[in-house]
């Protein structure tokens, strides 16, 4: 990546590996592997919705 092109989000920057967002990201990946509701539509699963919300808040820099 050149110096003039900066990652636009924590995901692009790789910052999901650390902190609460990293934990949520790994938990979401693990959870979706065993949750049929998440595979069909994450909006149908309370756990999936919370994990996605945490990731979105981290991407917004909260």
C-alpha positions in Angstrom: 0.0 0.0 0.0 1.5 3.3 -1.0 1.9 6.2 1.5 -0.8 8.2 -0.2 -3.4 5.5 0.1 -4.5 5.0 3.7 -6.8 2.2 4.8 -10.4 3.6 5.1 -11.6 1.4 7.9 -10.3 -0.6 10.9 -10.9 -3.8 8.9 -8.8 -2.5 6.0 -6.1 -1.4 8.4 -6.1 -4.8 10.1 -7.0 -3.4 13.5 -9.7 -6.0 14.1 -7.0 -8.2 15.4 -6.8 -6.4 18.7 -9.1 -5.0 21.3 -12.9 -5.5 21.7 -13.4 -5.4 18.0 -10.9 -8.2 17.5 -12.7 -10.3 20.0 -16.1 -9.6 18.5 -14.7 -10.4 15.0 -13.3 -13.7 16.1 -16.5 -14.5 18.0 -18.7 -13.6 15.0 -16.6 -15.9 12.8 -16.8 -18.7 15.3 -20.5 -18.2 16.0 -21.6 -18.0 12.3 -20.0 -21.4 11.7 -22.5 -23.1 14.0 -25.6 -20.8 13.8 -28.0 -21.6 11.0 -29.9 -18.3 11.6 -26.7 -16.3 11.0 -26.0 -18.3 7.8 -29.5 -17.5 6.5 -29.7 -13.9 7.8 -27.8 -12.4 10.7 -30.7 -10.1 11.5 -32.6 -13.2 12.8 -30.0 -14.0 15.5 -29.6 -11.8 18.6 -26.0 -12.9 19.2 -25.1 -12.2 15.6 -26.7 -8.8 15.6 -24.8 -7.7 18.8 -21.5 -8.9 17.3 -22.1 -7.1 14.0 -23.1 -3.9 15.9 -19.8 -4.0 17.9 -17.8 -4.3 14.6 -19.7 -1.4 13.0 -19.1 0.8 16.0 -15.4 0.0 15.9 -15.3 0.8 12.2 -16.9 4.2 13.0 -14.2 4.8 15.5 -16.3 4.7 18.6 
